[in-house]
Amino acid sequence: MQRRPGVRLRYWHARVSIRITKALDLTDPSTCNALGVVKADLVSDDWDLTQDIARAARRAGFDALIVPSAAGNYRNLVVFKDLLSEEEAAPRLSASLPRLKAPRLRPR
């Protein structure tokens, strides 16, 4: 994964309650086979394909995507924020969860 020079990433944990009725699971091999994609397509630095899949999923009525993480053997939940209620769209950081900072990325 290529890092952009001067970009500092910050991570935090939050508890978010949302109601998802229909998610496209791109970590499911049968879903990927049906779409003709493999994991490498979904985690590459070229975002064109993933953006096209997201737009098509949104038009097809999906609320969210479950996708493989480019950072390792993890999964990410991508939610179409415009489909959430105002209350759901404003997650609150929990005081009981620590805020984590990633180390500053240095240009190569």
Backbone as a ProteinNet text record, in pm:
[ID]
protein_1_A
[PRIMARY]
MQRRPGVRLRYWHARVSIRITKALDLTDPSTCNALGVVKADLVSDDWDLTQDIARAARRAGFDALIVPSAAGNYRNLVVFKDLLSEEEAAPRLSASLPRLKAPRLRPR
[TERTIARY]
84.8	0	89.6	65.9	145.8	94	184.7	149.4	174.9	89.5	109.9	199.8	302	392.7	316.8	357.3	300	162.9	108.8	-24.5	-10.2	-81.2	-80.1	-216.3	-214.4	-338.1	-368.4	-495.2	-538.7	-648.6	-644.5	-743.5	-810.9	-935.7	-1004.8	-1111.6	-1151.6	-1259	-1385.5	-1493.9	-1622.3	-1729.8	-1831.6	-1949	-2053.7	-2102	-2199.7	-2316.6	-2435.7	-2554.9	-2620	-2626.9	-2691.8	-2777.3	-2873.6	-2960.7	-2930.1	-2872.3	-2840.3	-2933.1	-3004.4	-3098.1	-3042.7	-2946.7	-2895.6	-2749.9	-2656.3	-2513.9	-2457.8	-2373.7	-2304.3	-2174.3	-2161	-2044.9	-1939.3	-1841.3	-1733.5	-1620.8	-1641.8	-1548.4	-1597.1	-1716.7	-1775.5	-1728.6	-1654.5	-1603.1	-1711.8	-1829.8	-1935.7	-1984.3	-1987.1	-2024	-1918.8	-1791.8	-1683.2	-1683.8	-1708	-1715.3	-1827.2	-1941.8	-2056.4	-2025.6	-1943	-1906.9	-1782.8	-1714	-1592.6	-1473.7	-1466.3	-1353.8	-1284.3	-1159.3	-1082.9	-1036.3	-990.9	-950.5	-845.6	-750.6	-645.3	-704.1	-815.1	-881.6	-935.6	-981.5	-1049.2	-954.2	-829	-733.2	-619	-632.2	-524.9	-526.8	-420.9	-411.9	-500	-548.3	-637.1	-780.2	-839.2	-970.9	-1085.2	-1057	-1163.4	-1265.5	-1217.4	-1308.6	-1391.4	-1326.5	-1400	-1503.2	-1469.4	-1565.4	-1684.2	-1657.2	-1765.5	-1856.2	-1795.8	-1875.4	-1961.8	-1905.1	-1980.3	-2098	-2074.1	-2183.2	-2294.2	-2255.5	-2354.7	-2432.7	-2362.7	-2429.2	-2528	-2487	-2574.9	-2701	-2682.6	-2798.2	-2888.3	-2828.9	-2905.2	-2977.7	-2961.1	-3035.3	-2960.7	-2830.2	-2753.2	-2727.8	-2733.3	-2705.4	-2556.5	-2484.8	-2345.9	-2271.8	-2139.9	-2052.1	-1967.2	-1941	-1842.5	-1727.2	-1609.7	-1498.3	-1371.4	-1282.6	-1154.4	-1069.7	-989.1	-901.1	-769.3	-719.3	-587.3	-476.8	-512.8	-414	-386	-447.6	-423.3	-546.6	-548.9	-658.1	-774.9	-833	-943.8	-1056.6	-1169.9	-1282.9	-1324.4	-1371.3	-1420.7	-1568.1	-1640.2	-1779.7	-1787	-1836.1	-1852	-2000.9	-2043.5	-2185	-2212.7	-2319.1	-2359.5	-2427.7	-2353	-2395.7	-2525.8	-2549.7	-2671.4	-2797.7	-2783.1	-2899.3	-2931	-2846.7	-2866.6	-2954.9	-3020.3	-3095.2	-2994.6	-3040.2	-2949.7	-2883.9	-2959.7	-2905.9	-2797	-2820.6	-2722.2	-2598.9	-2615.1	-2504.5	-2407	-2438.3	-2350.5	-2303.1	-2209.4	-2162.3	-2088.8	-2099.4	-2032.9	-1918.6	-1803.7	-1691.6	-1723.5	-1695.5	-1721.9	-1605.4	-1635.7	-1530.9	-1457.8	-1522	-1459.7	-1362.5	-1360.1	-1268.8	-1152.9	-1030	-915.3	-900.3	-855.3	-823.6	-682.3	-664.5	-534.3	-479.4	-351.1	-287	-188.4	-192	-95.5	33.5	145.8	270.7	267.7	339.8	346.3	416.7	356.3	413.6	518.4	632.2	740.1	748.7	772.3	789.4	907.4	894.7	1003.9	1102.1
-117	0	123.5	213.5	334.4	440.5	500	606.4	741.9	836.8	972.4	1050.4	1118.5	1194.9	1300	1314.5	1418.9	1387.5	1268.8	1234.2	1172.2	1227.3	1173.5	1109.5	983.3	911.2	907.4	920.5	908.3	803.8	724.5	619.6	636.7	601	600.7	492.5	454.5	357.3	433.5	391.4	453.5	346.6	368.4	281.7	354.3	287.6	348.2	251.7	301.7	220.2	264.7	173.9	202.7	83.1	107.6	0.6	-23.3	-138.4	-175.3	-288.8	-268.7	-372.7	-457.4	-402.2	-475.3	-435.4	-529.1	-502.1	-597.5	-545.1	-627	-674.5	-805.5	-862.7	-903.7	-817.5	-845.4	-927.4	-977.3	-1072.8	-1215.1	-1229.6	-1360.1	-1403.1	-1514.1	-1558.2	-1577	-1623.3	-1643.2	-1509.9	-1404.9	-1271.7	-1221.2	-1236.8	-1191.6	-1269.6	-1399.5	-1480.1	-1430.5	-1400.8	-1353.2	-1218.9	-1136.6	-1006.1	-1011.3	-1124.9	-1138.6	-1061.8	-1050.1	-980.3	-1072.5	-1042	-1114.3	-1013.6	-1064.4	-975.7	-874.2	-917.6	-825.8	-704.8	-724.8	-612.3	-512.3	-563.5	-479.8	-404.5	-449.1	-384.7	-316.3	-303.3	-240.9	-89.2	-25.5	120.8	189.2	115.4	170.7	161.5	275.4	279	278.2	281.8	290.6	177.6	54	-60	-54.7	-26.7	-26.9	86	199.7	310.1	272.6	204.4	159.8	59.3	-33.9	-132.9	-62.1	33.4	105.7	181.5	248.9	322.2	227.4	114.1	16.7	-41.8	-70.5	-124.4	-23.5	100.7	208	218.5	216.4	223.3	100	-13.6	-138.1	-147	-46.8	-43.2	-94.1	-117.3	-160.7	-41.5	-65.9	35.4	45.5	-65.9	-73.4	-181	-176.9	-278.3	-336.8	-465	-528.1	-563.8	-506.5	-518.1	-566.1	-632.2	-669.3	-545	-548.8	-436.2	-450.9	-340.7	-339.8	-344.1	-324.2	-319	-455	-560.3	-692.2	-779.4	-879	-976.4	-925.8	-815.7	-752.8	-725.9	-685.9	-644.2	-504.1	-426.9	-292.3	-284.9	-206	-178.3	-38.3	-28.8	99.1	127.2	236.4	270.2	393.1	388.7	504.6	601.9	700.3	791.5	864.1	893.6	967.4	885.9	755.7	671.4	662.8	720.7	715.9	830.4	808.4	918.3	1018.6	1138.2	1239.8	1189.5	1121.2	1070	966.4	876.4	773.1	830.8	937.8	994.3	1073.3	1094.7	1170.6	1080.8	987.4	898.4	976.6	929.7	994.2	905.4	967.2	890.5	852.8	731.2	684.3	721.9	778	816.7	693.6	577.4	457.4	392.2	438.2	381.1	476.7	426.9	516.6	560.8	682.1	731.9	686.5	629.8	578.7	665	690.9	766.1	674.6	680.5	605.1	684.8	616.7	691.2	776.9	887.4	976.4	903.9	909.1	844.9	936.4	880.2	959.6	929.6	1033.2	1010.7	917.2	835.9	743.9	810
0	0	0	-90.3	-102	-6	68.4	162.7	98.1	127.5	76.2	171.5	119.1	205	285.6	411.4	495.6	551	525.2	575	712.5	806	942	967.6	1001.9	1025.7	1174.4	1208	1346.7	1351.6	1454.1	1471.6	1606.1	1614	1741.4	1738.1	1855.5	1871	1905.5	1849	1880.3	1879.5	1956.8	1952.1	1870.6	1769.9	1681.3	1667.4	1685.9	1665	1534.6	1441.2	1314.5	1275.1	1192.4	1146.3	998.3	969.9	831.8	793	683.8	640.8	527.1	452.2	337.3	313	336	316.2	211.4	124	24.7	87.4	105.9	173.5	71	53.6	-41.6	20	142.3	200.8	178.3	122.5	92.1	-47.5	-56.5	-186.3	-292.6	-253.8	-353.9	-410.9	-329.1	-377.7	-475.7	-439.4	-527.5	-658.5	-651.4	-774.3	-864.3	-805.4	-884.3	-951.2	-885.2	-940.2	-1029.1	-1027	-1107.4	-1053	-919.3	-856.8	-758.2	-730.2	-628.5	-523.9	-409.2	-299.4	-344.6	-426.6	-472.6	-544.5	-616.8	-683.6	-582	-468.9	-370.2	-278.1	-269.3	-179.2	-254.5	-384.5	-462.6	-444.2	-490.3	-482.8	-586.4	-682.7	-785.6	-733.4	-705.3	-643	-743.8	-871.9	-972.7	-959.9	-951.4	-943	-814.4	-701.5	-575	-570.9	-629.8	-635.9	-724.6	-835.7	-924.2	-853.5	-779	-704.3	-600.3	-528.8	-426.3	-487.1	-599.8	-664.9	-710	-767.8	-814.1	-695.5	-586	-466.7	-410.3	-406.5	-356.4	-441.1	-574.4	-666.2	-653.6	-617.8	-603.5	-469.5	-383.3	-257.1	-136	-147.1	-30.8	60.8	191.9	293.8	324.3	300.8	343.7	265.1	280	222.1	334.1	327	414.2	321.3	348.4	254.6	325.6	251	311.6	333.2	437.2	468.6	394.8	342	278.7	384.3	511.5	619.7	682.6	633.6	690.8	683.1	766.4	765.3	851.5	808.7	879.4	781.4	835.4	751.9	793.4	696.7	722.6	686	760.7	730.6	671.1	548.6	480.3	475.6	537.6	547.1	461	384.7	305.7	400.8	444.9	551.2	518.7	390.8	355.4	379.2	401.9	429.4	578.7	661.9	806.2	853	965.8	1027.5	1084.1	1117.1	1173.4	1301.2	1382.8	1508.7	1482.7	1387.3	1356.8	1288	1213.1	1136.2	1222.4	1348.6	1437.9	1551.3	1523.2	1630	1737.2	1857.8	1970.4	2017	2040.9	2094.5	2237.9	2271.1	2406.1	2496.9	2612	2707.2	2760.3	2755.3	2809.7	2711.6	2587.5	2490	2464.8	2471.1	2454	2309	2289.9	2156.1	2123.7	2006.3	1965.4	1853.6	1858.4	1750.9	1679.6	1549	1469.9	1463.4	1444.5	1431.1	1304.6	1308.6	1192	1078	960.3	842.2	781.9	751.6	692.6	543.3	461.1	317.4	291.8	187.6	153	61.6
[MASK]
++++++++++++++++++++++++++++++++++++++++++++++++++++++++++++++++++++++++++++++++++++++++++++++++++++++++++++

